[in-house]
Amino acid sequence: MAAPRIEKRVRADAEQVPRLRAAAAAFTRDHCDHSDETAQAVALAVTEACSNAVRHAYPGSSGELTLTGRVDGDQLTLTVVDEGVGLVTETRPAAGRLGLRLMRELATTTITSDQHGTRVHLRFPRTTATQPSR
């Protein structure tokens, strides 16, 4: 049997963020133990990742945002991808990085970024409600 998966591709605008949040939370509830706690952490982390992409990925233009996810053994992995300008961390004030810190508190987070876009991997334990160690 194939591992459960989700994929949603939408335009990168604020109206789509709640839809992606709901899709990620529903996927989590359907496929993970301790789903209420895990679904809340997933929903918040996905919201932050998607909101960052909407705000920063496509300055002065439009683009798309993709949410993918899979369950692999005891791990739930969700990935938010944009094809925008990439992270420009040196120009962001520290207060503007609160969402990145929050994602790292909620999930094991890996971010890769270059001038062709940003990819945020969020990994959650599938069977426990404990916070991941970093």
HELIX and SHEET records of a PDB file:
HELIX    1   1 ALA A   14  GLN A   16  5                                   3    
HELIX    2   2 VAL A   17  HIS A   31  1                                  15    
HELIX    3   3 SER A   35  HIS A   56  1                                  22    
HELIX    4   4 THR A   89  THR A   91  5                                   3    
HELIX    5   5 ALA A   94  ARG A   97  5                                   4    
HELIX    6   6 LEU A   98  LEU A  106  1                                   9    
SHEET    1   A 5 ARG A   5  ARG A  11  0                                        
SHEET    2   A 5 GLU A  64  ASP A  72 -1                                        
SHEET    3   A 5 GLN A  75  ASP A  82 -1                                        
SHEET    4   A 5 GLY A 117  PRO A 125 -1                                        
SHEET    5   A 5 THR A 108  ASP A 114 -1                                        
END                                                                             
